Every structure is written in C-alpha cells, then in structure tokens.
Amino acid sequence: MNSVKALVLTGYGLNCDHETAHALKLAGAEADRVHINSLIDGSVRLEDYRIMVFGGGFSWGDDHGAGVIQAVRMKTNLGDRIIAFVEGGNLVLGICNGFQALVNLGLLPGFDGDYRSRSVALTYNDCGNFRDQWVSLTVDADSPCVFTRGLDRLDLPVRHGEGKFFAAADTIKRLADSGQAT
C-alpha cells in the first residue's frame, strides 16, 4: 500500500514545517516541505498530493494582518488549483498562521462548496495583547474533521495576536450545527 503524500508549505516567515513534516511521517504519510514559490512556478504540482498543510509562523511578517499577504499571494497565483484540490476531496490543514491564511483565502468555512467568499474573520484579541498559553479543547465526536477522529480532548498551545473569531450569528449557528465549531 502506498502512503499518502502530504505537502507542507514553507516560505517567507513560515515556521514549524520541519516538525509538521515529521509528525505527518510518524502518522504514515510521505511528507515534503515545499516552498510556496515552487507551487507558483509549477516545479511542484499540488495535484501530486492528497494533504496540504499551511503551517504556523508570521507569514510575510504578518504585515497587513495575520496570514493576509500569504492568502492574497496564494489566491492570486494558485486560487483555482487550491479550490480544485479541495473539491477533489483532498485534505487541507491550517495550523496557527496557516489557519488565519485559510480564513483569509475564503476556504473556511466552505459552506455549500463556496471556497472563495469570506464569511468569517480572525481579528485582534479583546485583551489587546498577544496571547501565549495552553488551552484544553473538547472534541465534538460528530465533527466532520478527519484530524480529530477518535479524540475526546486536545491540549494545545495558543499563541496569537489575532485569534478572536468573528462571524455573523447565523454563520456561528451553522458552524455549530454542522459540527465545525463547538
């Protein structure tokens, strides 16, 4: 049996790519660390992978907001390919700054197959400070997320200045009803 191929993005201000690739390998995947420019110039094909990971860090220094420039650069150069990747049933994981980029790309929440429109946002923390702490999260057993299957709880570090999730009340209700948020 062939192992699944995973692409871990690297680039300007991104980090955690080495340990993310290592974790994917421990889980049985073949993980490649790939610079964003290699996807843009076509020297690496997104279509050759089943998992794409947007990792953490401070992409492009988080100028103009967390994950914004990365999202604009990827949407401009890779938008249709990323959407085709998602629509093809492949997996995308956003960790920290990578999650912020996925939100800014419009990939999340992906209601009704809409991977272009932004209906949620991450904005500055209410406290006005950078948060650096551990949190314990309860995992929804009915969540459609394949990355949390079989887990009851996650203890995770959170480190962000723009981690406040914002959406209209009907969007938040829909996220909760679909098991995408608790």
C-alpha positions in Angstrom: 0.0 0.0 0.0 1.3 3.4 -0.9 1.5 6.1 1.8 -0.5 9.3 1.3 1.6 12.3 0.0 1.5 15.4 2.1 2.7 18.8 1.2 3.9 21.1 4.0 4.2 24.7 2.8 7.4 26.7 3.5 8.0 30.3 2.7 8.5 33.8 4.0 8.1 33.9 7.8 6.6 30.4 8.0 7.9 28.0 10.6 7.1 24.7 12.2 7.5 23.0 8.8 10.1 20.5 10.0 8.1 19.2 13.0 4.9 19.2 11.0 6.5 17.1 8.3 7.9 14.8 11.0 4.5 14.4 12.6 3.0 13.5 9.2 5.7 10.9 8.7 5.0 9.4 12.1 1.4 9.1 11.0 2.4 7.2 7.9 2.4 9.9 5.3 5.2 10.8 2.9 5.7 14.5 3.7 7.5 17.0 1.5 8.4 20.5 2.6 7.7 22.7 -0.4 8.3 26.4 -0.8 5.3 28.4 -2.0 7.3 29.6 -5.0 7.7 26.0 -6.2 3.9 25.7 -6.4 3.6 29.0 -8.1 6.2 28.4 -10.7 4.9 24.8 -11.3 8.1 23.0 -10.4 6.0 21.2 -7.8 2.4 20.1 -8.6 -0.2 20.4 -6.0 -2.1 17.7 -7.8 0.5 15.1 -6.8 -0.6 15.4 -3.1 -3.6 14.4 -1.0 -2.8 16.6 2.0 -1.7 20.3 2.1 -0.6 21.9 5.4 -0.5 25.6 5.9 1.9 25.9 8.9 2.5 28.4 11.6 4.7 31.4 11.9 4.3 35.0 10.8 3.9 34.8 7.0 5.4 37.9 5.3 5.8 39.3 8.9 2.0 39.4 9.2 2.2 42.9 7.6 -1.4 44.0 6.8 -2.8 41.3 9.3 -2.1 37.7 10.2 -2.0 35.5 7.1 -3.3 38.2 4.8 -0.4 38.6 2.4 0.1 34.8 2.2 -3.6 34.4 1.4 -3.5 37.1 -1.3 -0.4 35.7 -2.9 -1.8 32.2 -2.9 -5.3 33.2 -4.1 -3.8 35.3 -6.9 -1.3 32.6 -8.1 -2.9 29.4 -7.0 -6.6 30.1 -6.3 -8.2 27.8 -8.9 -5.7 25.0 -8.2 -6.3 25.2 -4.4 -10.1 25.1 -4.9 -9.8 22.2 -7.3 -7.6 20.4 -4.7 -10.3 20.9 -2.0 -13.1 20.0 -4.4 -11.2 16.8 -5.3 -11.7 15.5 -1.7 -8.1 16.2 -0.6 -7.3 17.4 2.9 -6.1 20.9 4.0 -4.9 21.6 7.5 -4.2 25.1 8.8 -2.0 25.5 11.9 -1.8 28.8 13.7 -0.9 31.4 11.0 -1.9 28.8 8.4 -5.5 28.7 9.8 -5.5 32.5 9.6 -4.4 32.3 5.9 -7.2 29.7 5.2 -9.8 32.1 6.6 -8.3 35.0 4.6 -8.4 32.8 1.4 -12.1 32.2 1.9 -11.6 28.4 2.1 -13.2 28.3 5.5 -15.9 27.5 6.4 -16.6 26.2 2.9 -20.4 26.2 3.2 -22.1 24.7 0.2 -18.8 24.3 -1.6 -18.1 28.1 -1.5 -14.3 28.3 -1.1 -13.9 31.9 -2.4 -16.1 34.1 -0.2 -15.1 35.3 3.3 -17.8 34.8 5.8 -15.7 34.6 8.9 -12.7 36.5 10.2 -9.9 36.4 12.8 -9.3 39.8 14.4 -7.3 41.3 17.3 -7.8 39.7 20.7 -10.2 41.6 23.0 -7.4 41.9 25.6 -5.3 43.9 23.1 -2.3 41.6 23.8 -0.5 38.7 22.2 -1.8 35.5 23.9 0.6 32.8 24.8 -1.0 29.9 26.8 -2.2 26.3 26.8 -5.9 25.5 26.3 -7.9 22.3 26.7 -10.5 21.7 24.0 -13.3 19.2 24.0 -13.6 17.4 20.6 -17.0 17.1 19.1 -17.5 13.4 18.4 -19.7 14.3 15.4 -17.2 16.7 13.9 -16.5 16.1 10.2 -12.8 16.8 10.8 -10.7 13.8 10.0 -7.8 15.1 12.0 -9.6 14.8 15.3 -11.4 11.5 14.8 -11.1 9.2 17.8 -10.1 12.1 20.1 -12.0 13.3 23.1 -9.8 16.2 24.1 -6.9 18.3 22.8 -4.4 20.2 24.9 -2.9 22.8 22.6 -0.7 25.8 22.8 -2.2 29.1 21.5 0.0 32.0 20.5 -1.6 34.8 18.6 -2.4 38.5 18.5 -5.3 38.0 16.1 -7.1 35.0 17.4 -10.6 36.4 18.0 -13.0 34.5 15.8 -15.7 36.7 14.3 -18.8 35.9 12.2 -22.4 36.8 11.9 -24.7 34.9 14.4 -26.3 32.8 11.7 -22.8 31.7 10.5 -21.8 30.8 14.0 -25.0 28.8 14.4 -24.4 27.0 11.1 -20.8 26.1 12.2 -22.1 24.7 15.5 -24.9 22.8 13.8 -22.6 21.2 11.3 -20.0 20.2 13.9 -17.4 22.6 12.6 -17.2 24.5 15.9 -18.0 23.9 19.5 
